[in-house]
Every structure is written in structure tokens, then in C-alpha cells.
């Protein structure tokens, strides 16, 4: 919440997001030996049910642009990573840039490592460790992610804290 300038609001707001993901590439940066690859996630976000410290109810319409770039060598090792967050919400806008330099470079196994983080069950794929995350497929082929916060014990039995749909 702090990174998005929302620290003055109480927890419990509802977010409606419509994000798209695309691969991005860039030539080597200054001081980089290899080209950069990554993903960009962007789209509109609508936050409703925001309650400030005086109890007033509000909403925020924003655009989110999140970019993750990696400098990856031919050996598969990641030398540097960048995380760029641009939250465009009028007077509550913020931007954040994080650079990680891996020394020595970090090994990154193949692109799909879902088997290392999840187990396949009758319900779908479930996280091996908390918080409770369940990935299902819908009838239309979209991916549906149901998530529960760590302290919400009855979440999966009642209703999840978060429901995200990935349209394919």
C-alpha cells in the first residue's frame, strides 16, 4: 500500500484490474554485456471501498505499468534485474525503480518451473507453501487463481481473499 501512496487508507478495499502482459526486449544497457528481456504488465485499476482515517469512503482510478527486465547470459545465468513500477493515479501517483545486481550471477532454470512451486490436485494446482494459492482452469480455458491471506483459515472453504482471471 505504501509503494502506491495508499498508506492513509484502511485495509479492505476492493480492486478491479484489467491487465495485459507482453514480452519486451531491449539492447544491452550501459555497462551490460547482454541484451535485456522481460515482461511488461499494464492496464487500468479501479479501487473501491477505500476508507480514510476520518471514515470517508472513496475510490481511485489508476493505470498500472509494471516492467520486469533481466540481463541474462547465454549460460542461463541472470546478471541483473530491473523492476519498474509506474502507478498513475493523479495526485496519488508514484514510481519505483529497483535494480538487482547478482554477484555472482543467479541461476535461473527453465521458463516453466510451476512443478517446483505447486502440486497438481483434483481441485487444480495448489501452492506447496503459504499463502494458500489455487490455480484452476475455467470452461473457457482461462486461468483462475484463488488466493487466501495467511491468517484467513476458512478462506478456501468460504470465499477466497483474491480471485484473478488470466484470459488466454
C-alpha positions in Angstrom: 0.0 0.0 0.0 2.8 2.4 0.8 4.5 2.0 -2.6 1.2 3.0 -4.2 0.6 6.0 -1.9 -2.3 4.3 -0.2 -0.9 4.1 3.3 -3.6 6.5 4.6 -6.4 4.1 3.8 -7.7 1.2 5.9 -7.3 -2.4 4.6 -10.3 -4.0 2.9 -10.7 -2.1 -0.4 -11.7 -4.0 -3.5 -9.6 -3.8 -6.7 -10.9 -4.4 -10.2 -7.9 -4.8 -12.6 -7.7 -5.5 -16.3 -4.1 -6.0 -17.1 -2.4 -7.2 -20.2 1.1 -8.9 -20.4 3.6 -8.7 -23.2 7.2 -9.7 -23.7 9.7 -6.9 -24.1 13.3 -6.8 -25.2 15.9 -4.1 -25.3 19.5 -3.7 -26.4 22.3 -4.0 -23.8 22.3 -1.1 -21.4 25.3 0.9 -20.5 27.6 -1.4 -18.5 25.6 -4.5 -19.6 27.2 -7.4 -21.6 23.9 -9.0 -22.8 20.6 -7.8 -24.2 17.7 -7.4 -21.9 14.5 -9.4 -21.9 11.4 -9.3 -19.8 7.7 -8.7 -19.5 5.5 -5.6 -19.2 2.1 -5.8 -17.4 -0.1 -2.8 -17.8 -3.7 -1.7 -17.6 -6.4 0.1 -15.7 -7.1 -0.4 -12.0 -10.2 0.6 -10.1 -10.0 0.7 -6.3 -13.4 1.0 -4.5 -14.3 0.8 -0.8 -11.4 2.9 0.3 -11.9 4.3 3.8 -9.5 7.0 5.0 -8.6 7.9 8.6 -11.7 10.0 9.1 -14.0 7.3 7.9 -14.8 8.8 4.5 -15.4 6.4 1.6 -13.6 6.9 -1.7 -12.3 5.3 -4.9 -9.3 5.6 -7.1 -9.0 5.1 -10.8 -5.4 4.5 -11.9 -3.2 3.0 -14.6 -0.6 0.4 -13.6 2.6 -0.2 -15.6 4.9 -2.9 -14.2 8.0 -3.9 -16.1 10.5 -6.6 -15.2 13.7 -6.9 -17.2 16.7 -9.3 -17.0 20.2 -9.3 -18.3 20.7 -13.0 -18.9 23.8 -14.5 -20.3 24.0 -17.4 -22.8 24.7 -19.8 -19.9 21.3 -19.0 -18.4 22.6 -17.0 -15.5 20.9 -13.7 -14.6 23.4 -10.9 -14.1 21.0 -8.0 -13.4 17.3 -7.5 -13.0 15.2 -4.3 -13.1 11.7 -3.8 -11.7 9.9 -0.6 -12.8 6.6 0.3 -11.3 4.6 3.2 -12.5 1.3 3.9 -10.7 -0.6 6.7 -12.5 -3.4 7.8 -10.1 -3.4 11.6 -10.3 -2.3 13.2 -7.0 -1.6 9.7 -5.6 0.8 8.7 -8.4 4.1 7.1 -7.7 7.0 5.5 -9.5 9.6 3.0 -8.2 12.7 1.6 -9.9 14.6 -1.3 -8.4 17.9 -2.7 -9.7 19.3 -6.0 -8.5 22.9 -6.9 -9.4 23.6 -10.5 -8.9 27.3 -11.2 -8.0 27.9 -14.0 -8.7 25.1 -14.3 -11.3 22.0 -16.1 -10.3 21.0 -19.4 -11.9 17.5 -19.3 -13.4 16.2 -22.7 -14.5 13.8 -23.2 -17.5 10.9 -20.9 -18.1 8.2 -23.1 -16.6 9.0 -24.1 -13.1 5.4 -24.4 -11.8 6.2 -28.0 -10.7 8.7 -26.6 -8.2 6.2 -24.3 -6.6 2.9 -26.2 -6.9 1.3 -29.6 -6.6 -1.4 -30.8 -9.0 -4.6 -32.0 -7.2 -8.2 -32.7 -8.2 -9.0 -29.0 -7.5 -6.2 -27.7 -9.7 -2.6 -26.6 -8.9 -2.1 -25.6 -5.3 1.0 -23.9 -3.8 3.5 -26.1 -1.9 3.9 -23.3 0.7 1.7 -20.5 2.0 -0.1 -18.3 1.4 -2.8 -20.6 0.1 -3.0 -20.3 -3.7 -5.0 -22.5 -6.0 -4.8 -22.3 -9.8 -7.7 -23.6 -11.8 -8.8 -23.6 -15.5 -12.2 -22.3 -16.4 -14.6 -23.7 -19.0 -13.4 -21.0 -21.5 -9.7 -22.1 -21.0 -8.8 -19.0 -18.9 -6.7 -19.5 -15.8 -8.3 -18.7 -12.5 -6.2 -18.0 -9.4 -7.8 -18.2 -6.0 -5.7 -16.8 -3.1 -6.1 -16.7 0.7 -4.2 -14.5 3.1 -2.0 -16.4 5.7 -4.3 -15.6 8.7 -7.6 -16.4 7.0 -8.0 -20.1 7.9 -11.5 -20.7 6.5 -10.8 -18.8 3.2 -10.9 -21.8 0.8 -14.0 -23.3 2.4 -15.9 -20.0 2.3 -14.6 -17.4 -0.2 -11.1 -16.5 -1.3 -9.5 -13.2 -0.5 -8.4 -12.7 -4.1 -9.7 -14.0 -7.4 -7.6 -13.3 -10.5 -8.6 -14.4 -14.0 -6.0 -14.7 -16.8 -7.7 -14.5 -20.2 -6.0 -16.6 -22.8 
